[in-house]
Amino acid sequence: MKKKVIIIITLVVIFLVCSAVIFNFNKKKSDLKKVKVAEVAHSIFYAPGYVALHNGYFKENGLDVEITLANGADKVTAAVLSGDADIGFSGSEATIYVYNQGEKDYLKTFAQLTQKDGSFIVSRKKIDNFTLNDLKGKYIIGGRLAGMPEMTLEYILTKNGIDPHKDVTIDTSIAFASMQGAFIGGTGDFVSLFEPNATLVEKEGYGYVVASLGELGVVVPYTAYNAKISYLEKNPDVIEGFTKAIQKGLDFVHEKSSKEIAEVILPEFPDTSLTDMITVIDRYKKADTWPKTTEFTEESFNHLQDIMENANQLDKRVNYKDLIYQK
């Protein structure tokens, strides 16, 4: 009889413990704040953000983050302005366009993720000892007009004595998501691609990675997180927690090896091998792609506007303090 009582008590204790664990798990899950993020592209370039997602840094800060692909900064801003997304992830030039268009509930940047251009010049032919002069007289698939990749390309060419309107032909008619396919299909002598696309084109024998625009360019808030003023004012805790998670992601990529980073974010890129992933991350580390902090300087913001002016895409310069969120 005594043994039966002990067994019953034991089973009751186990049941209560399991119930408590399940209850707390569900409670924690329900307590998380849902945050919808629209990203401009899906690239290894954004590794710190995927690290924050897969290492649970967002959840540590009470956030359940859902990332959807918008394919282009213009589509990102449209999603945020319409309320389909809470947070936008794109080049900071998008916030300037919105501000200059007179939008009342405009966008402010609150955290940067990358500080250099993340694209690579891919050549159809193998070129030993490539220089930018090899682009003269050639046809380049450059990306969307007024987008950061295309404007940065123009800026780099200009700073190196090459007129982007006379010395080369830059095709801005091809959608960002279609650039790789167009090049493989025979369009252009060169193409500017993010990773893992550049490495995949090279691996499949369609071209050769000859230069990193990140290494050739200046420090700017190239890709950053933004939100409407109304969302920032109503959700300061969300923004603070989100920023802390991204900072942990940045710390991780600076402290860990390319292999360790690749192993964390590999689920985001099922068609990319671990070996190729490591190669890509090595390239981004070499280009000093990722900043040490989510904050960026007024100088880098002004460099961004220099790039926009060079591409004739800036109607009016904007004050740094007007578009940077400060709690």
SEKOLRO-394334 format. One record per atom (N, C-alpha, C, O): x, y, z. Coordinates in steps of 0.001 Angstrom, whole numbers, plus 500000, padded with zeros to 6 digits. Layout:
N
XYZ...
REM end
This chain:
327
500829498786500000500000500000500000500859501258500000500599502223499281501909501205500851502814502355500949503492502631499619503665503781499215503877501537498939504548501684497639503606502317496612504022503143495800502320501915496661501342502479495719501168503978495944501065504753494994501137504372497218500995505792497547502184506589497026502026507680496478503383506022497206504609506690496736504586506849495219504954507892494678504137505771494539504074505803493069503075506864492611503342507623491679501919506904493282500885507891492912501392509311493128501210510191492286502036509513494286502576510845494583503629511248493561503669512392493106504484510286493205505539510540492209504937510940490866505389511890490225503892510186490445503246510488489166502579511864489187502618512604488204501965512190490327501331513504490454502359514621490367502125515639489716503512514426491033504590515424490995505103515600489580505306516724489120505314514475488880505800514531487492504797515281486620505168516105485784503502514971486839502454515638486059502451517145486300502357517940485365502556517520487574502554518940487905503761519668487338503651520794486851504917519010487408506144519618486867506027519799485364506335520867484836505582518756484674505425518842483211504414519912482825504619520663481871503314519969483584502287520976483299502837522379483472502537523284482693503659522544484523504259523857484781505211524258483671505242525414483247505991523285483203506951523559482121506216523959480850506572524929480182505151523164480526504376523461479307503694524814479417503656525591478463503151525082480611502456526362480832503418527534480680503101528530480029504596527405481285505582528489481214506085528682479796506315529810479359506258527562479064506717527661477672505703528429476840506047529340476086504408528024477003503363528690476234503210530141476651502959531017475823503362530383477941503255531747478444504357532616477849504116533741477411505589532064477844506712532814477297506494533091475813506772534188475330505991532083475092505771532246473665504701533297473409504831534116472500503632533271474220502549534231474030502956535634474467502381536625474016503943535709475341504402537011475819505285537734474808505504538940474919505792536992473819506655537612472818505861538580471943504734538289471544506453539715471654505841540727470795506129540409469336507289540318468934505080540241468545505240539927467127505739541148466369505163542230466486506803540984465597507369542079464812507596541591463381508308540614463152506984542281462431507129541920461018508189542817460360508118544045460417509166542160459739510268542876459095510267542581457602510199541419457200510342543625456775510453543468455320511902543716454932512424544807455161512561542715454345513966542867453971514117543121452481513353542604451667515114543925452139515331544368450771515803543247449860515480543230448672516571542306450414517092541163449667517460540091450677517516540350451879517709538897450186518114537802451068519545537430450712519793536811449678520478537806451564521891537653451231522727537351452461522382537753453573523817536648452258524781536379453327525363537699453826525889537774454936525266538719453016525658540085453369525028540510454703525606541303455447523848539976454989523109540365456188523279539355457323522387539201458157524395538687457355524668537627458326524363537999459783523769537188460492524749539201460260524484539507461677523004539444462044522653539051463156522142539829461112520705539768461365520207538340461466519369538032462314520717537457460605520318536052460650520902535358461875520296534433462415522063535799462310522643535284463555521722535632464725521452534795465587521242536881464744520336537313465810519067536465465823518527536155466885518599536093464635517389535284464520517626533856464993516874533344465822518670533209464471518900531791464746519545531527466104519436530418466626520200532502466674520769532331468013519796532754469119520123532705470305518609533164468710517579533492469692517726534835470372517153535051471440518495535756469765518710537058470402517441537911470425517225538686471357516604537763469394515346538513469384514436538012470511513835538806471235514344536692470647513487536120471689513985536509473079513189536733473990515298536588473233515858537019474519515351538408474900515273538756476078515013539183473891514541540550474115513025540673473955512494541764473749512343539532474054510888539536474056510225539702472709509071540123472635510940539375471634510415539609470290510291538321469475511179537469469491509189538205468776508967537122467820509045537759466434508066538321465944510216537666465809510484538376464558510201537489463346510678536358463252509417538031462432509117537365461168509688538201460032509337539372459882510563537606459233511215538321458133510633537873456800510577536678456512510203538831455990509699538520454653510510539280453612510981540389453866510666538683452455511456539280451383510605540218450540509554539829450030511071541470450398510336542458449611510955542696448236510286543183447325512249542347448087512940542510446799512961543959446315512299544304445337513724544798447006513907546180446588513534547159447690512551546963448404514342548229447822514102549229448866512766549933448665512101550285449639512370550140447421511089550791447158509926549954447673508942550494448180510039548641447542508984547739448021509016547630449544507977547453450179510213547738450126510332547723451584509599548927452177508792548783453096509887550109451643509256551327452172507742551292451959506984551762452808507310550743450843505865550635450584505218549747451639504125550049452119505886548654452003505343547730453007505262548391454379504286548204455105506287549163454733506304549834456038505273550953456085504537551076457065505212551758455052504267552879455027502815552413455039501944553086455590502561551256454426501193550735454375500809549987455646499631549713455877501802549656456470501531548906457683501633547403457516501384546658458464501999546943456319502184545505456103503425544992456837503529543803457136504352545887457120505548545554457894505727546597458986505406547770458796506242546164460129506507547092461229507854547780461054508018548963461351508811547000460565510185547484460416510670547197459004510436546117458462511345548169458417511930547991457099513425547776457205514079548321458095513960546984456298515405546748456258515877547004454837515620546216453926516575548127454665517000548526453323518105549566453445518558549882454545518528550089452312519483551179452334518839552418452934517645552654452750519631553213453655519081554416454297518663555480453293518000556452453654519046555299452039518595556251451018517072556241450900516463557244450527516467555100451221515009554981451127514315555943452088513274556508451755514883556130453272514280557050454242514384558490453757513511559310454043515441558794453029515620560149452496514594560425451401514011561509451350514373559441450522513375559604449471511998559878450075511289560779449627511624559102451086510314559252451720510185560627452380509152561286452257511219561046453068511222562338453761511077563487452770510286564404452989511839563438451682511810564511450689510514564548449886510208565549449239509757563460449929508461563433449242507355564053450092506213564167449648507701564454451317506748565139452168505860564244453011504853564706453548506210562978453137505425562053453967505437562533455416506505562777455978504257562671456027504175563168457406504663562123458408505455562430459299504189560898458258504624559809459136505786559099458444505671557947458024506903559812458337508044559311457563508871558300458351508574558002459508509901557785457712510724556721458293511992557282458927512598558225458419512375556682460039513652557002460667514469555722460833513926554654461115515757555848460655516663554715460852517013554606462329517283555610462987517007553373462846517365553203464252518535552242464483519062552186465594518953551488463468520099550586463645520669550196462288519928549785461396521971550323462133522603549880460888523124548453461047523466548020462147523177547735459931523687546361459940524938546219459090525818545420459411525027546991458003526212546945457135526732548354456892525967549318456903528045548466456670528648549789456477529408549915455152530025550943454875529356548875454355529998548894453037529058548281452013528104547590452370529328548535450745528586547885449668528846546379449738529981545946449936527800545601449578527948544147449680528020543423448362527984542192448334528122544154447259528131543500445954529539543320445400530490543992445799529624542382444464530895542042443829530748542142442312529703541802441758531792542606441656531779542677440197532151541307439651533206540755439966531264540779438831531494539475438207531709539675436714530890540301436041532803539146436204533159539282434782532800538010434027532920536901434548532362538193432802532059537025431978533346536294431574533361535073431420534414537063431406535702536475431023536691536595432183536598537506433006537607535689432228538630535736433268539584536888432991540091537027431878539829537715434008540726538861433854541767538830434973541425538972436147542995538651434620544064538672435611544398540125435954544449540986435076544623540379437238544998541729437696543970542780437273544318543820436713542711542492437550541609543389437187541759544768437829542137544893438993541449545805437033541312547171437541540001547720436995539435547167436052539523548800437585538270549393437116538348549865435668537324549974434995539536550140435194539696550549433793539267549446432826538964549710431663539247548202433326538794547089432483537302547181432170536799546471431300536598548062432885535166548237432652534879549210431507533761549248430992535864549983431112535650550991430064535185550341428766535757549361428289534122550929428213533584550432426955532755549165427102532338548579426103532512548739428333531798547483428563530358547717429027529971548826429394529590546640428997528175546643429366528050545985430741528452544836430926527481546734431718527379546246433086525920546202433526525197547188433380525491545077434056524179545015434697524386545576436101525058544969436935523793546750436348524140547476437565523101547491438665523424547851439797521865547113438377520827547156439408519835548281439172519940549033438203518873548379440074517775549339439933518271550782440035519084551110440900517775551630439151518094553048439185517670553630440537516558553385441006518564554397441153518326555043442453518460554094443632518224554486444775518842552833443363519118551887444441520577551992444862521419552423444073520884551604446088522248551741446585523299551005445762524350551587445495523076549747445342524113549065444561524504549831443296525687549984442989523492550307442569523778551020441318524418552375441590525360552758440896523929553103442580524492554419442890525918554306443419526765555142443104526187553281444218527546553079444724528497552754443588529629553237443566528046551937442642528862551611441472529231552886440713530392553083440352528246553746440473528502555007439770529504555874440547530409556470439963529327555929441854530199556757442702531647556271442651532575557071442531531829554970442742533179554387442704533838554646441355535020554980441283533060554489440291533601554756438958534028556218438837535123556516438361533153557124439272533447558555439195534716558904439958535564559642439455534847558376441170536014558666442010537304558090441428538402558481441823537159557174440503538341556587439859538512557067438415539171556419437603537903558216438117538116558853436824537376558231435659537749558450434506536345557467435930535563556828434872534158557422434872533463557369435887533739557980433754532417558578433640531381557462433466531395556768432450530471557277434452529507556173434371528480556327433251527761555382432926528414557528432659527444557775431596528071557762430203527363557654429201529394557874430142530067557925428843531047556771428629531151556229427529531758556406429684532822555408429529532333553975429619533013553056429162531144553773430212530583552425430350529082552493430076528485553569430067528490551332429855527036551228429721526517550470430930526812549287431101525735551159431779525164550525432966523675550297432731522913551246432547523274549044432737521877548670432515521140548693433855521440547902434750520173549608433986519382549713435220517952549212435016517087549425435865517712548555433898516351548123433569516006546750434124514841546353434124517012546025434596516789544650435056516548544629436561517347545170437326515458544011436984515103543932438398516202543228439183516876542334438672516370543649440436517438543120441289517434541594441322518482540962441186516267541011441500516163539553441623516456538828440313516667537615440315516471539556439192516663538927437879518059539142437298518358538664436204518906539855438025520233540204437489521103538982437230521757538895436190521117538044438160521917536838437990521459536045436773522278535617435960520157535852436652519618535094435530519889535759434196520175535083433208519799537085434163520056537824432923521509537647432487521797537457431305522416537714433458523841537552433134524125536139432635524827535955431640523582535149433326523773533762432907523183533549431513523693532754430725522100534273431224521455534150429917522193534836428785521797534719427625523284535565429113524102536168428069524113537681428016524800538263427176523365538331428897523331539796428913524524540350429672524818539909430783525217541322429070526275542046429755527651541391429751527796540174429632528660542261429888530035541789430051530365541602431531531204540781431901529677542389432370529872542335433819528515542463434498527552542955433910528459542011435750527262542182436562527699542421438002528720541901438452526915543209438709527175543476440128526214542617440946525000542812440890526765541657441711525923540707442437526265540632443918527426540754444309525240540430444733525433540132446147525761538645446294525681537873445339526130538272447511526361536866447814525122536250448467524424536923449226524843534963448174525737533976447563525708533926446041526350533062445444524966534849445394524806534793443933526115534866443179526326534120442223527015535776443606528287535939442896529091534647442915529620534225441887529180534024444077529940532776444203529290531652443407529989530829442815527948531606443387527250530564442636527495530699441132527683529700440437527492531941440634527757532174439209529171531713438865529402531081437835530104532043439745531497531639439525531639530120439600532312529518438763531019529509440582531126528059440774530536527284439597531034526221439228529474527831439018528815527162437899529484527444436563529051526938435528530553528263436584531339528500435378530812529571434450531204529631433285529918530428434956529355531481434108530115532799434212529882533706433414531008532918435169531733534169435335532806534064436399533047532996436963533453535207436665534562535259437617534411536494438504534231537604438001534483536304439812534445537428440747535780538156440662536822537576440968535759539428440246537018540154440023537242541309440998538369541785441134536183541769441681536378542900442601535237542986443602534118542549443333535542543557444763534541543826445795534272545319445826535187546113446045533015545710445608532675547134445676532786547642447111533000548832447338532641546746448066532806547119449461534213547589449768534410548578450473535195546871449232536595547254449439536934548549448721537808549298449156536237548811447614536522550001446815535761551238447300536127552365446966534712551027448083533835552128448473534132552727449827535095552356450499533268553678450219533429554391451492532472553819452538531575553039452217532678554222453797531815553795454896530510554590454852530522555820454899529389553879454763528061554497454734527079553590455487527379552414455691525916554104455903524873553239456474524180552502455332523038552802454983524888551539454761524473550914453504523146550182453636522253550347452805523017549370454687521744548700454959521417548853456435522257548590457295520198549279456723519836549579458108518350549330458333517581549151457389517969549323459599516576549108459984515885550448460216516451551365460811514667550536459740513908551782459897512455551484460228511984550359460063511761552496460692510335552361461005509682553728460952510363554752461001508351553743460852507618555004460846507732555687462211507894555027463237507645557012462204507706557783463446506648557287464432506924557140465623505450557032463937504356556599464808504679555273465493504373555094466672505292554350464764505653553053465345506771553220466370506745552595467429507744554057466055508860554307466973508363554903468290508834554537469366507404555828468187506884556496469385506041555556470247506055555650471474505310554651469598504423553747470334505144552504470860504668551853471790506298552175470260506966550918470600508457551095470932509299550414470345508789551985471850510215552195472177510896550948472734512086550732472502510134550121473476510712548900474046511051547885472957512055547177473046510203547822471928510461546927470796511736547354470076512592546527469761511850548642469822513018549162469115514290548930469929515334548574469381514192549135471234515355548912472102515766547442472105516949547122471992514785546549472234515084545126472237515617544647470898516547543843470840515020545145469823515460544779468470516911545214468257517721544451467731517229546425468661518578546966468495519593546160469310520699545894468840519219545775470519520112544966471349520407543622470684521538543139470720519383543025470078519556541744469390520503541877468199521366541026467984520335542951467428521207543178466274522643543431466731523593542977466093522797544158467838524142544405468361524824543090468748526020542919468512524071542166469337524638540864469681525031540097468418526029539376468404524234540262467355524567539636466083525863540198465510526692539451464990526037541520465606527271542162465143528469541696465974529539541412465434528276541623467285529365541156468159529783539743467767530971539420467741528800538909467466529067537513467111529931537404465857530908536655465838529569538155464803530320538022463553531739538585463667532626538202462904531947539485464610533297540018464811534145539107465699535369539066465575533484538384466586534217537548467536534437536115467048535378535451467482533583535643466156533635534243465740534282534083464359534418535040463596534668532858464073535287532538462779534214532466461701533022532377461994534655532504460461533713532402459338532960531079459383531780531025459036533628530023459804532989528705459886531889528708460943530809528166460709532146529308462096531147529359463157529930530177462737528793529821463046530183531278462030529080532116461533528269531338460504527038531343460535528974530670459593528319529907458524527422528818459095526321528596458590527872528148460124527092527066460716525779527572461324524781526853461337525784528803461822524575529375462423523558529764461352522368529486461499524015530404460278523080530960459289522831530035458098522058530380457205523464528883458071523307527956456944521853527622456637521513527499455461520964527466457639519560527169457323518876528232456464517882527943455798519401529460456476518826530531455652519139530340454173518469530911453313520169529530453878520631529381452494520824527897452177521955527431452040519724527162452061519799525715451855520488525279450560520934524137450449520576526182449586521212525836448309522706526167448291523371525974447273523229526659449404524645527029449494525363526064450439524902525809451551526481525540449985527246524600450821527959525343451936528167526554451857528329524612452971529061525212454087530387525793453597530795526867454040531059525087452685532345525557452146532188526878451416532977527802451613531162526967450567530909528210449832530521529336450790530916530487450601529750528995451811529326529982452795530540530582453502530608531794453710531484529739453866532701530206454540533491531137453623534010532159454071533583530786452342534285531617451360533653533002451273534352534015451250532325533034451226531596534292451124531809535154452367532067536353452259531701534550453533531871535294454785533294535827454898533509536937455385534255535043454454535649535522454428535756536793453585536447537740453960535072536802452450535106537967451566534504539189452245535036540294452139533400538985452937532754540109453616533572540600454805533601541798455087534223539699455490535093540111456596536273540934456050536657541946456635536828540493454942537957541192454331537580542612453925538395543530454015536346542783453480535863544104453040535432544990454202535003546123453986535540544487455440535112545243456632533653545655456481533281546803456721532847544691456080531443544925455757530591545316456956529729546190456857530836544663458090529940544822459235530515545776460262531668545625460664529732546757460697530203547726461692530299547090463076529748546014463312530991547751463972531120547249465338529867547589466159529571546931467156529147548611465731527982549070466476526823549395465546527024549662464362525609549373466087524420549690465294524313551180464995523559551584464110525057551992465723525020553438465508525965553826464376527005553198464180525596554862463637526499555337462582526651556848462672525801557542463230527729557337462122528093558742462290527403559647461275526891559191460253527406560924461583526882561914460652527745561952459391527243562185458292529035561724459559529939561714458400529551560616457408529527560853456201529249559420457909528884558326457013527530558597456347527319558237455189526622559231457086525318559592456526525490560616455404524790560558454393526411561542455583526685562540454549527369561917453336527164562361452206528189560877453574528788560145452450527688559508451599527767559485450370526665558993452279525526558408451578524876559439450658524528559129449518524715560653451152524095561705450344525027562162449209524560562592448155526324562068449429527279562346448345527065561365447199527070561745446029526876560097447557526662559045446560525363559293445792525304559110444576524339559706446507523047559986445872523133561193444952522559561187443863523841562222445378524018563423444543524792563094443275524464563580442192525814562271443414526619561888442256525776561173441203526034561275440004524759560446441678523875559711440769522668560544440337521765560039439669522659561836440727521551562738440395520208562229440923519181562333440253520240561674442146519025561115442736518627561793444043517766561293444767519256562938444348518945563624445591518442565038445295519189565877444792517186565291445608516599566614445367517092567633446387517355568788446054517212567185447636517605568082448715518284567283449819517792566232450230519417567788450295520115567103451379519304567192452659518593568168452898519425566147453482518637566028454705519557566073455915520670565549455888519076566706456971519844566789458206519891565411458883518870564736459015521059565021459295521292563736459963520320563511461113519757562424461243520117564524461945519274564389463139517793564212462808517029563708463631517394564618461621515990564508461238515570563073460917514395562728461035516526562241460513516183560903460081516779559783460928516645558606460592517440560153462034518015559155462922517222559110464213517063560127464888516726557934464556515909557787465768516767557860467017517806557205467110516333558648467959516989558755469254515928558658470325514989559454470357516079557681471202515059557446472235515057558588473245514270558574474192
REM end
